[in-house]
Amino acid sequence: MSRALQPDEELVELDAEAVRTWCARAFDALGREREEIDAINVYPVADGDTGTNLYLTAEAAHRAVEAVFAASGPDTAETVRAMAHGALLGARGNSGTILSQLLRGMATVLADGCDGDHLARALAEAARAARQAVAHPVEGTILTVASAAAGACAAGGPLVRVARDAYEGAATALTATSGQLDALERAGVVDAGGRGLVAVLGALLETVTGRAPDRAAPAPLPPAAPREKCAGEDGPAYEVIYLLEADDAAVDLLRSRLDALGESLVVVGGDGLWNVHVHVDDAGAAVEAGVEAGRPHRIRITHFASDATPAPGRGTARGAGSGTDGAHTHRYGTDDGYAHACGTGDDAARAARGERVPRAVVAVVPGEGLAGLCAEAGATTVRTRPGEPPAEDELVEAVRRAHAREVVLLPNDTDLRETAAAAAERVRAEGVRVALIPTRAAVQGIAALAVHEPDRRFDEDVVAMTAAAGATRYAELAVAEHRSFTSAGVCQADDVLGLIEGDVAVIGKDLTETARTVLDRMLSAGGELVTLVVADDTPPGLAADLEQHVRRGYLAVDTTTYHAGAEAPPLLIGVE
């Protein structure tokens, strides 16, 4: 991914590759320490998810940086801005939201210079911006650690010295947090968000020196103490997070309104796009305030469960895509990637014993790449090839191969609906409960699979998957084989056809230009996530060009790209 430093070599400037390396190492570091950070999370809410939230925020930043490198050879300014913007879009929880503002503050300075003096000023601006974003700053938190890092390197100097001073200042301040907040002192832990920031600064120091900083062995967990009361017991019952498109004046009014409604208010961002986080009892009022201020996106409402939070230091391991422990999260919008696998270790054990697993998903997909993607998510797949849709017997065999008591069938093709319905009826006669979700394109199947939760009731799972598929508009690019009349006019052989929802909407000569036009038409009706699926024979750089097109023209829209492999259409597009 980036050039490794030679022995005794140290950086004098943070160039684009160095920022890329820092971002990747911060992501890796938070992944390694996620569970330990979750376990010491007692403030502001003892819900055991700070490590996970920081990890997911860093993952979003990492994806954004890799996307700009895939599209072009970015300079340092473009790279740090991508890192900050990705974190803003993907920020999770209180600490993740603050981390995104810290990165944004650094980006405003590092865009102008990347030596040691600029890094020192960047850390100072980061600490200032983060404090400004928090309605009521509290000492003994990530804010304290950020201020200490900035203060320790305020004198500037060579890049390595600044990075080392910042890391050591942060680490020292982190140790002191246990005595600055009653909740931390009672639990015998340091601040979880602050520890995450130390990990991020440690990744920066490793990037500029080529050597990882000495990390003290994790302190033994303290004896289980009486659990801190969680939000919902004597504090607000809901966490509300959303992206917001609004101007500065509207956001100033929003801050005042939300501050009166609840606590733990953090509003980060700028230049028309913001990430809003607040704990409230009236979640509807918090969302309505966002609607009055501008246009909210990706609204997430979490109800804190008062009886399911583990004691401090006794957090349980969770998947990175899971929500708050002991909480019910409702997502009004989209999450990137697969939140849940379709199977479990217990399912594998049952299959090994010849028993039926409780539930499975069967998906029809074009190309071995998508087949592999869906299989990794636990689905049983059926390959379709150009001009060779699977027959009814193939679908029946796939459902049988899934060996489950309940099966969700995703045909992912309008022309396969009758075939899939007939296959479902045959298998139902064998005692298998089958739900056919009428997905009309592979991108709808991906959206449905992303929200699949095998542990919830079958009917609820099917409803959620159907809703996700129905909320995904789809398009496809194809090349005309001969002259023909279409709904968009007459096309000639070798023209590029942009089909939206199955109808030809755009006729063009160039694949990239036609794809941009199709994307613009689809996004004119709104959207939060664009999914691109490319084939082996798709022109190199097409996906990267489209991702850059979306980033430039649609601030609150994220993109993700999958590779379908061979024997797939040149481009599939989904807009959720």
BADO-74525 format. One line per field, with one value per residue (C-alpha): residue number from 1; residue in three letters; x, y, z. Coordinates in steps of 0.1 Angstrom, whole numbers, always signed. Example, Ala and Ser with C-alpha at 12.3 -4.5 7.8 and 13.67 -1.06 7.14 Angstrom:
BEGIN
pos c(1; 2)
code c(ala; ser)
xx c(+123; +137)
yy c(-45; -11)
zz c(+78; +71)
//
This chain:
BEGIN
pos c(1; 2; 3; 4; 5; 6; 7; 8; 9; 10; 11; 12; 13; 14; 15; 16; 17; 18; 19; 20; 21; 22; 23; 24; 25; 26; 27; 28; 29; 30; 31; 32; 33; 34; 35; 36; 37; 38; 39; 40; 41; 42; 43; 44; 45; 46; 47; 48; 49; 50; 51; 52; 53; 54; 55; 56; 57; 58; 59; 60; 61; 62; 63; 64; 65; 66; 67; 68; 69; 70; 71; 72; 73; 74; 75; 76; 77; 78; 79; 80; 81; 82; 83; 84; 85; 86; 87; 88; 89; 90; 91; 92; 93; 94; 95; 96; 97; 98; 99; 100; 101; 102; 103; 104; 105; 106; 107; 108; 109; 110; 111; 112; 113; 114; 115; 116; 117; 118; 119; 120; 121; 122; 123; 124; 125; 126; 127; 128; 129; 130; 131; 132; 133; 134; 135; 136; 137; 138; 139; 140; 141; 142; 143; 144; 145; 146; 147; 148; 149; 150; 151; 152; 153; 154; 155; 156; 157; 158; 159; 160; 161; 162; 163; 164; 165; 166; 167; 168; 169; 170; 171; 172; 173; 174; 175; 176; 177; 178; 179; 180; 181; 182; 183; 184; 185; 186; 187; 188; 189; 190; 191; 192; 193; 194; 195; 196; 197; 198; 199; 200; 201; 202; 203; 204; 205; 206; 207; 208; 209; 210; 211; 212; 213; 214; 215; 216; 217; 218; 219; 220; 221; 222; 223; 224; 225; 226; 227; 228; 229; 230; 231; 232; 233; 234; 235; 236; 237; 238; 239; 240; 241; 242; 243; 244; 245; 246; 247; 248; 249; 250; 251; 252; 253; 254; 255; 256; 257; 258; 259; 260; 261; 262; 263; 264; 265; 266; 267; 268; 269; 270; 271; 272; 273; 274; 275; 276; 277; 278; 279; 280; 281; 282; 283; 284; 285; 286; 287; 288; 289; 290; 291; 292; 293; 294; 295; 296; 297; 298; 299; 300; 301; 302; 303; 304; 305; 306; 307; 308; 309; 310; 311; 312; 313; 314; 315; 316; 317; 318; 319; 320; 321; 322; 323; 324; 325; 326; 327; 328; 329; 330; 331; 332; 333; 334; 335; 336; 337; 338; 339; 340; 341; 342; 343; 344; 345; 346; 347; 348; 349; 350; 351; 352; 353; 354; 355; 356; 357; 358; 359; 360; 361; 362; 363; 364; 365; 366; 367; 368; 369; 370; 371; 372; 373; 374; 375; 376; 377; 378; 379; 380; 381; 382; 383; 384; 385; 386; 387; 388; 389; 390; 391; 392; 393; 394; 395; 396; 397; 398; 399; 400; 401; 402; 403; 404; 405; 406; 407; 408; 409; 410; 411; 412; 413; 414; 415; 416; 417; 418; 419; 420; 421; 422; 423; 424; 425; 426; 427; 428; 429; 430; 431; 432; 433; 434; 435; 436; 437; 438; 439; 440; 441; 442; 443; 444; 445; 446; 447; 448; 449; 450; 451; 452; 453; 454; 455; 456; 457; 458; 459; 460; 461; 462; 463; 464; 465; 466; 467; 468; 469; 470; 471; 472; 473; 474; 475; 476; 477; 478; 479; 480; 481; 482; 483; 484; 485; 486; 487; 488; 489; 490; 491; 492; 493; 494; 495; 496; 497; 498; 499; 500; 501; 502; 503; 504; 505; 506; 507; 508; 509; 510; 511; 512; 513; 514; 515; 516; 517; 518; 519; 520; 521; 522; 523; 524; 525; 526; 527; 528; 529; 530; 531; 532; 533; 534; 535; 536; 537; 538; 539; 540; 541; 542; 543; 544; 545; 546; 547; 548; 549; 550; 551; 552; 553; 554; 555; 556; 557; 558; 559; 560; 561; 562; 563; 564; 565; 566; 567; 568; 569; 570; 571; 572; 573; 574; 575; 576)
code c(met; ser; arg; ala; leu; gln; pro; asp; glu; glu; leu; val; glu; leu; asp; ala; glu; ala; val; arg; thr; trp; cys; ala; arg; ala; phe; asp; ala; leu; gly; arg; glu; arg; glu; glu; ile; asp; ala; ile; asn; val; tyr; pro; val; ala; asp; gly; asp; thr; gly; thr; asn; leu; tyr; leu; thr; ala; glu; ala; ala; his; arg; ala; val; glu; ala; val; phe; ala; ala; ser; gly; pro; asp; thr; ala; glu; thr; val; arg; ala; met; ala; his; gly; ala; leu; leu; gly; ala; arg; gly; asn; ser; gly; thr; ile; leu; ser; gln; leu; leu; arg; gly; met; ala; thr; val; leu; ala; asp; gly; cys; asp; gly; asp; his; leu; ala; arg; ala; leu; ala; glu; ala; ala; arg; ala; ala; arg; gln; ala; val; ala; his; pro; val; glu; gly; thr; ile; leu; thr; val; ala; ser; ala; ala; ala; gly; ala; cys; ala; ala; gly; gly; pro; leu; val; arg; val; ala; arg; asp; ala; tyr; glu; gly; ala; ala; thr; ala; leu; thr; ala; thr; ser; gly; gln; leu; asp; ala; leu; glu; arg; ala; gly; val; val; asp; ala; gly; gly; arg; gly; leu; val; ala; val; leu; gly; ala; leu; leu; glu; thr; val; thr; gly; arg; ala; pro; asp; arg; ala; ala; pro; ala; pro; leu; pro; pro; ala; ala; pro; arg; glu; lys; cys; ala; gly; glu; asp; gly; pro; ala; tyr; glu; val; ile; tyr; leu; leu; glu; ala; asp; asp; ala; ala; val; asp; leu; leu; arg; ser; arg; leu; asp; ala; leu; gly; glu; ser; leu; val; val; val; gly; gly; asp; gly; leu; trp; asn; val; his; val; his; val; asp; asp; ala; gly; ala; ala; val; glu; ala; gly; val; glu; ala; gly; arg; pro; his; arg; ile; arg; ile; thr; his; phe; ala; ser; asp; ala; thr; pro; ala; pro; gly; arg; gly; thr; ala; arg; gly; ala; gly; ser; gly; thr; asp; gly; ala; his; thr; his; arg; tyr; gly; thr; asp; asp; gly; tyr; ala; his; ala; cys; gly; thr; gly; asp; asp; ala; ala; arg; ala; ala; arg; gly; glu; arg; val; pro; arg; ala; val; val; ala; val; val; pro; gly; glu; gly; leu; ala; gly; leu; cys; ala; glu; ala; gly; ala; thr; thr; val; arg; thr; arg; pro; gly; glu; pro; pro; ala; glu; asp; glu; leu; val; glu; ala; val; arg; arg; ala; his; ala; arg; glu; val; val; leu; leu; pro; asn; asp; thr; asp; leu; arg; glu; thr; ala; ala; ala; ala; ala; glu; arg; val; arg; ala; glu; gly; val; arg; val; ala; leu; ile; pro; thr; arg; ala; ala; val; gln; gly; ile; ala; ala; leu; ala; val; his; glu; pro; asp; arg; arg; phe; asp; glu; asp; val; val; ala; met; thr; ala; ala; ala; gly; ala; thr; arg; tyr; ala; glu; leu; ala; val; ala; glu; his; arg; ser; phe; thr; ser; ala; gly; val; cys; gln; ala; asp; asp; val; leu; gly; leu; ile; glu; gly; asp; val; ala; val; ile; gly; lys; asp; leu; thr; glu; thr; ala; arg; thr; val; leu; asp; arg; met; leu; ser; ala; gly; gly; glu; leu; val; thr; leu; val; val; ala; asp; asp; thr; pro; pro; gly; leu; ala; ala; asp; leu; glu; gln; his; val; arg; arg; gly; tyr; leu; ala; val; asp; thr; thr; thr; tyr; his; ala; gly; ala; glu; ala; pro; pro; leu; leu; ile; gly; val; glu)
xx c(+0; +28; +66; +80; +107; +142; +161; +170; +149; +125; +100; +105; +71; +37; +32; +1; +15; +24; -11; -24; -2; -12; -49; -44; -24; -49; -76; -56; -46; -83; -92; -66; -77; -114; -125; -103; -116; -152; -146; -135; -163; -182; -186; -207; -228; -217; -228; -196; -193; -166; -139; -163; -175; -140; -130; -160; -152; -116; -128; -148; -118; -96; -121; -123; -85; -82; -109; -90; -59; -78; -91; -59; -25; -37; -15; -14; -42; -66; -56; -61; -94; -106; -96; -116; -146; -148; -147; -175; -197; -190; -188; -203; -212; -200; -162; -163; -181; -154; -126; -140; -138; -103; -93; -112; -93; -60; -69; -75; -39; -21; -37; -13; +18; +30; +62; +66; +55; +23; +16; +19; -5; -28; -31; -38; -66; -79; -82; -99; -124; -133; -140; -161; -182; -191; -219; -206; -169; -159; -123; -111; -123; -109; -110; -85; -62; -64; -56; -26; -13; -15; +1; +30; +41; +32; +68; +69; +101; +110; +81; +94; +98; +64; +47; +66; +58; +21; +19; +37; +17; -15; -4; +4; -29; -47; -33; -45; -81; -89; -88; -107; -141; -159; -172; -137; -123; -150; -144; -107; -102; -90; -112; -121; -123; -90; -74; -86; -70; -37; -39; -44; -15; +6; -1; +10; +43; +49; +43; +69; +96; +90; +89; +58; +58; +63; +29; +24; +7; -30; -38; -57; -94; -106; -129; -165; -179; -216; -225; -228; -263; -268; -288; -325; -321; -314; -305; -319; -332; -322; -291; -299; -273; -277; -259; -273; -271; -276; -260; -241; -269; -294; -269; -263; -301; -301; -274; -295; -326; -309; -290; -324; -337; -309; -272; -240; -246; -218; -222; -192; -185; -189; -191; -228; -224; -226; -228; -252; -250; -272; -288; -325; -357; -378; -360; -388; -382; -344; -351; -377; -352; -329; -356; -363; -326; -320; -319; -310; -296; -287; -308; -299; -319; -307; -327; -304; -315; -311; -307; -283; -251; -221; -203; -173; -144; -166; -177; -182; -167; -189; -186; -175; -208; -230; -248; -248; -247; -280; -297; -321; -310; -333; -315; -333; -308; -281; -250; -221; -212; -227; -239; -246; -234; -261; -248; -231; -207; -238; -252; -219; -220; -256; -247; -218; -242; -267; -292; -311; -298; -326; -324; -305; -305; -303; -292; -290; -260; -240; -203; -180; -170; -205; -210; -180; -191; -226; -210; -188; -219; -233; -256; -260; -255; -266; -246; -263; -246; -254; -284; -284; -307; -309; -337; -363; -345; -313; -331; -348; -314; -298; -326; -321; -283; -288; -303; -324; -358; -364; -351; -351; -349; -335; -339; -323; -338; -373; -374; -367; -397; -420; -392; -383; -419; -423; -391; -403; -436; -419; -396; -425; -441; -410; -417; -393; -406; -396; -401; -395; -384; -390; -356; -351; -314; -282; -278; -312; -301; -269; -291; -314; -285; -269; -298; -304; -305; -309; -316; -348; -382; -385; -414; -395; -364; -383; -400; -367; -349; -379; -378; -341; -344; -374; -355; -328; -332; -311; -296; -274; -251; -251; -238; -263; -257; -277; -298; -330; -359; -358; -378; -350; -350; -332; -298; -272; -249; -222; -241; -239; -274; -282; -311; -328; -353; -352; -360; -335; -331; -298; -281; -245; -212; -189; -193; -180; -201; -232; -226; -223; -255; -273; -259; -270; -305; -308; -294; -316; -343; -321; -299; -275; -255; -244; -233; -213; -207; -181; -171; -137; -140; -152; -127; -101; -107; -145; -155; -129; -140; -177; -167; -149; -179; -202; -178; -175; -212; -231; -216; -237; -237; -212; -201; -190; -177; -179; -163; -186; -159; -164; -197; -214; -227; -201; -217; -246; -256; -277; -289; -303)
yy c(+0; +24; +26; +11; +32; +18; +12; +45; +64; +90; +112; +150; +157; +140; +134; +117; +82; +89; +101; +70; +48; +66; +61; +24; +19; +39; +16; -15; -2; +5; -29; -46; -25; -24; -50; -36; -1; -13; -30; +2; +23; +38; +75; +93; +61; +27; +9; -8; +4; +32; +10; -3; +32; +45; +15; +20; +57; +49; +23; +49; +73; +44; +36; +72; +75; +43; +56; +88; +67; +44; +74; +93; +102; +126; +151; +156; +181; +158; +128; +145; +160; +126; +111; +138; +136; +98; +100; +126; +104; +73; +87; +65; +74; +102; +94; +86; +119; +138; +119; +130; +166; +161; +149; +177; +202; +187; +186; +224; +230; +200; +210; +240; +222; +189; +195; +193; +229; +223; +191; +209; +236; +209; +192; +225; +233; +198; +202; +236; +224; +193; +214; +238; +210; +197; +216; +211; +199; +177; +171; +136; +127; +125; +163; +164; +139; +159; +192; +175; +162; +196; +213; +188; +196; +233; +244; +226; +214; +184; +161; +131; +152; +167; +134; +118; +148; +146; +109; +110; +140; +122; +90; +109; +127; +94; +80; +110; +107; +80; +107; +134; +118; +100; +73; +64; +65; +42; +17; +20; +27; +54; +72; +49; +76; +90; +56; +54; +87; +75; +46; +69; +91; +60; +50; +85; +81; +47; +61; +89; +69; +34; +20; +13; +31; +10; +0; -8; -42; -38; -32; -61; -55; -42; -63; -61; -30; -20; -10; +27; +37; +37; +62; +53; +48; +83; +99; +102; +70; +75; +82; +101; +105; +119; +136; +170; +193; +228; +262; +276; +298; +269; +247; +274; +273; +235; +234; +256; +235; +201; +214; +221; +187; +165; +160; +147; +170; +170; +187; +184; +192; +224; +236; +226; +190; +181; +151; +155; +133; +138; +118; +126; +113; +126; +111; +124; +160; +156; +144; +171; +197; +184; +185; +221; +230; +213; +179; +150; +117; +83; +88; +63; +61; +38; +30; +22; -9; -5; -41; -55; -34; -54; -42; -20; -41; -70; -60; -88; -91; -81; -79; -46; -40; -45; -18; -8; -37; -41; -16; -16; +4; +16; +27; +51; +51; +27; +11; +1; -35; -65; -60; -96; -130; -154; -183; -190; -215; -234; -235; -250; -276; -285; -289; -312; -334; -334; -313; -284; -250; -225; -201; -195; -171; -182; -156; -156; -135; -127; -133; -152; -121; -114; -151; -150; -118; -133; -166; -148; -133; -168; -171; -200; -187; -196; -182; -167; -162; -139; -155; -184; -178; -206; -231; -240; -272; -252; -230; -260; -277; -245; -243; -279; -274; -246; -273; -249; -249; -214; -199; -164; -166; -136; -140; -106; -105; -95; -123; -149; -141; -168; -194; -186; -187; -222; -233; -220; -238; -271; -268; -257; -290; -306; -288; -259; -224; -202; -165; -151; -115; -101; -85; -73; -67; -78; -45; -50; -84; -69; -44; -71; -93; -64; -61; -98; -109; -146; -142; -122; -137; -149; -126; -96; -105; -109; -75; -58; -74; -65; -29; -26; -41; -19; +12; +5; +19; +1; +7; -12; -2; -23; -21; -22; -52; -37; -7; -6; +15; +22; +42; +69; +69; +50; +35; +22; -8; -3; +26; +26; +21; +33; +13; +27; +3; -18; +9; +26; +61; +72; +65; +75; +68; +67; +43; +67; +97; +76; +62; +97; +108; +78; +85; +121; +112; +86; +110; +138; +120; +117; +90; +82; +52; +44; +8; +1; -34; -37; -67; -80; -63; -30; -3; +3; +34; +36; +29; +52; +80; +75; +75; +108; +122; +114; +128; +161; +166; +149; +157; +134; +104; +75; +50; +14; -8; -45; -66; -91; -108; -124; -128; -99; -66; -38; -18; -22; +7; +8; +40; +37)
zz c(+0; +8; +11; +42; +60; +59; +92; +109; +83; +96; +77; +76; +60; +60; +22; +8; +11; +48; +55; +38; +59; +91; +83; +77; +109; +130; +116; +124; +159; +168; +155; +178; +208; +201; +227; +254; +248; +248; +281; +299; +284; +314; +304; +293; +290; +302; +270; +261; +225; +224; +209; +182; +174; +170; +149; +126; +123; +114; +89; +71; +70; +57; +29; +18; +16; -4; -28; -36; -43; -65; -85; -89; -74; -47; -29; +9; +10; -9; +12; +46; +34; +22; +56; +75; +52; +54; +92; +91; +70; +90; +125; +152; +187; +209; +206; +169; +162; +182; +164; +131; +142; +154; +119; +103; +124; +115; +78; +77; +87; +70; +37; +38; +49; +63; +83; +120; +127; +106; +125; +158; +146; +132; +166; +183; +157; +162; +199; +196; +169; +190; +221; +201; +187; +221; +238; +274; +273; +303; +315; +318; +284; +248; +248; +276; +259; +226; +244; +262; +229; +214; +244; +245; +210; +209; +204; +170; +156; +133; +124; +144; +176; +172; +167; +197; +220; +210; +216; +250; +261; +252; +270; +301; +301; +295; +327; +346; +334; +359; +386; +368; +365; +394; +370; +358; +394; +407; +379; +381; +344; +321; +296; +267; +240; +252; +249; +214; +205; +220; +196; +167; +177; +182; +146; +135; +155; +140; +105; +108; +127; +112; +148; +169; +202; +233; +246; +282; +288; +294; +330; +346; +347; +381; +402; +390; +406; +407; +372; +364; +355; +318; +298; +302; +340; +351; +318; +283; +269; +232; +212; +180; +152; +117; +89; +81; +51; +64; +65; +95; +108; +108; +127; +154; +160; +159; +186; +209; +204; +209; +239; +255; +246; +259; +267; +252; +223; +196; +162; +139; +103; +82; +47; +45; +58; +95; +118; +147; +179; +210; +239; +244; +258; +228; +197; +174; +186; +179; +143; +138; +148; +121; +95; +104; +101; +68; +52; +76; +62; +78; +109; +136; +168; +195; +226; +255; +273; +311; +320; +294; +298; +312; +343; +337; +326; +317; +282; +257; +223; +194; +157; +144; +126; +156; +174; +210; +235; +251; +229; +201; +171; +143; +112; +89; +60; +51; +65; +44; +39; +56; +91; +98; +85; +74; +94; +127; +142; +156; +120; +107; +135; +127; +90; +99; +119; +89; +107; +91; +100; +112; +83; +50; +21; -15; -41; -78; -89; -121; -120; -96; -78; -65; -58; -36; -19; -11; -1; +24; +39; +43; +14; -10; -45; -80; -109; -139; -172; -201; -220; -196; -166; -141; -145; -119; -111; -103; -79; -62; -58; -44; -17; -8; -7; +19; +41; +62; +78; +66; +33; +19; -19; -39; -77; -84; -119; -131; -156; -129; -107; -122; -122; -86; -75; -90; -74; -40; -43; -50; -19; +3; -5; +11; +44; +40; +48; +18; +14; -21; -21; -57; -61; -97; -98; -80; -62; -46; -34; -19; -1; +12; +23; +42; +66; +70; +107; +112; +149; +145; +137; +101; +92; +106; +87; +55; +59; +67; +37; +14; +26; +19; -16; -24; -12; -37; -72; -98; -132; -157; -185; -216; -252; -280; -304; -333; -343; -323; -311; -273; -248; -251; -289; -316; -307; -331; -328; -302; -285; -247; -231; -196; -183; -152; -135; -167; -192; -215; -202; -217; -250; -253; -270; -240; -211; -185; -197; -199; -164; -150; -167; -153; -118; -119; -130; -102; -75; -86; -67; -36; -22; +6; -7; -43; -50; -81; -94; -122; -143; -154; -188; -174; -185; -157; -137; -144; -108; -94; -118; -107; -70; -75; -94; -65; -39; -59; -66; -37; -2; +19; -5; +1; -25; -23; -52; -57; -85; -102; -121; -155; -174; -157; -172; -176; -147; -123; -101; -70; -52; -17)
//
